[in-house]
Each structure stands twice: as C-alpha cells, then as structure tokens.
C-alpha cells in the first residue's frame, strides 16, 4: 500500500467522522500522525483505518 498523503493534507477518518477534520502531521511507514479538530492528535495505522483526503475551497 502506498500512502498518498503529505504533511499538511486535510483528512477525515471515515470510521470516526465526529473527530472532525484532521491535518496530517507526519508519515512513518504505515503510521500517519493526524491532529484532529475534535479528538486531538492520533496515530493512525493506515493498514487498518481508512483516511480520506478532503479538498478545501478558499
């Protein structure tokens, strides 16, 4: 699996949408550290949890 995320990308955890929008902080192998607006910093195992990139319009 190739992760198509970069630090700064905005994402949603499709299993926990109540966490709100998250910003990718770092990516190390399959571990993605994301700072979510409603849940704080989480380390996500990308093999087990699907993150969806969102596009913000300005």
Backbone torsions as a table, in degrees:
resi	resn	phi	psi	omega
1	UNK	NA	128.2	176.6
2	UNK	-104.4	123.5	179.5
3	UNK	-81.5	130.0	-177.1
4	UNK	-104.9	48.3	179.6
5	UNK	-123.9	154.0	174.0
6	UNK	-132.8	152.6	175.0
7	UNK	-54.0	135.5	-177.7
8	UNK	101.1	-18.9	178.7
9	UNK	-64.2	144.0	175.0
10	UNK	-93.5	133.2	-175.8
11	UNK	-138.6	163.7	171.0
12	UNK	-123.1	142.4	169.8
13	UNK	-87.6	111.6	-173.8
14	UNK	-65.7	-20.0	178.6
15	UNK	-88.1	-18.7	-178.1
16	UNK	-137.7	67.0	-176.9
17	UNK	-63.6	-21.7	178.8
18	UNK	-69.5	-11.2	174.7
19	UNK	-68.1	-20.1	-179.7
20	UNK	84.1	-169.2	-180.0
21	UNK	-74.5	137.1	177.8
22	UNK	-117.6	155.8	175.5
23	UNK	-117.2	126.1	179.9
24	UNK	-64.7	128.3	178.8
25	UNK	-98.6	-46.0	-179.7
26	UNK	-156.4	161.4	178.8
27	UNK	-136.4	119.8	176.6
28	UNK	-130.7	110.7	-174.5
29	UNK	54.7	-119.5	-178.5
30	UNK	-95.3	5.4	-177.6
31	UNK	-99.8	123.7	179.9
32	UNK	-116.2	121.8	176.3
33	UNK	-93.0	124.2	-175.6
34	UNK	-129.0	136.2	175.0
35	UNK	-100.7	107.7	-177.9
36	UNK	-92.7	144.6	-176.5
37	UNK	-65.2	-30.6	-177.7
38	UNK	-109.3	-8.0	-175.1
39	UNK	-127.4	-2.5	179.8
40	UNK	76.8	-159.6	-175.1
41	UNK	-81.0	129.7	179.1
42	UNK	-131.4	142.6	172.2
43	UNK	-100.9	118.2	-173.9
44	UNK	-105.4	130.0	171.2
45	UNK	-85.8	108.2	-174.0
46	UNK	-66.7	-13.5	175.6
47	UNK	-74.3	-26.2	-173.6
48	UNK	-108.7	-24.1	-175.2
49	UNK	-126.6	131.1	-179.0
50	UNK	-89.2	124.9	171.8
51	UNK	-104.0	140.1	179.6
52	UNK	-116.2	123.5	176.7
53	UNK	-70.2	140.0	176.5
54	UNK	-118.6	149.7	177.6
55	UNK	-104.7	126.7	176.7
56	UNK	-97.4	136.2	176.8
57	UNK	-98.3	136.1	-178.2
58	UNK	-115.1	NA	NA
